Amino acid sequence: MSKLSVISGKNLCKKLKNVGYLIDHQTGSHIILRNTNLPFRRLTVPNHKEIAKGTLRAIIKQAGLTLDEFNNL
């Protein structure tokens, strides 16, 4: 199993941009991303300095990525 590093919400958005997710809008401290490719998934990323590991794993899973694919971004 791959290790997850500490990452901020903004840096996570930058990484997800490489696989087709663009910022749709922001509500409070949550950034809403939408995928430009099919399926048009929608992700909610907390705009925090550190994202909890469980939350990060859930976002990676919702994005349709494995941990290895995410770490290679």
N, C-alpha and C positions, 0 to 999 in steps of 0.2 A: 504494500500500500504506500502511496506517495505521501510525502509530508506537505502540509499546507503552511505557507508563511503568513505572517500578519500583513494585512493589506487594508488600505482605506477604501471608502466607497468610491471616491473619484478615480483611484487607480484601477479598481475593479471595472468601472465603466470603460476606461481606456482599453483594458484587456478584452472586454466583451465586444468592443467596437471592431476588433480584428476578425471576429466571426460573424459580423453582420448586424449587431445590435446598435441602434442609435437612440439617443435621448429623445423621448417623446415629450415629457413634461416633468415638472417637479412639484410635489405637494408637501409642504413642510420640509421635513428632513429626509424624505424618501424620493429617490429618483426613479422614474418609470421609464424603462427601456422597451423598445419594440423591435422585433426582428424584421429585416427587410426582405428576407427569403421565406419561402414556405417551410414549415408552418409558421404563421405570423405570431410567434410566441411573445408574451409580454412578461417582463421581469420587474420586480420591485427591489431596488438596492438602497439600503439605508446609507445616508450620507454621513457616516461617522468616521472618526480617525482610525478606529480599529473595528473590523467586522468580526463578530464571534465566529469561531470555527464551525459550529453547527449550522449557523446561518449561511456561511460561505459554502459549505458542502451542499446545502439545500438549493442555493442559487445556481451552483455549477450543475447539479442534477436537473433542475428545471430548464437550464439552457441547453440540455441535451449533450453535455460534454462529460468525459471521464476526467478523473483527477490528473492523469498523465497528459491528456490533451490540454487541460487548463494550464498545467505547469509549463508546457511547451510554448504557450502564447507569449 
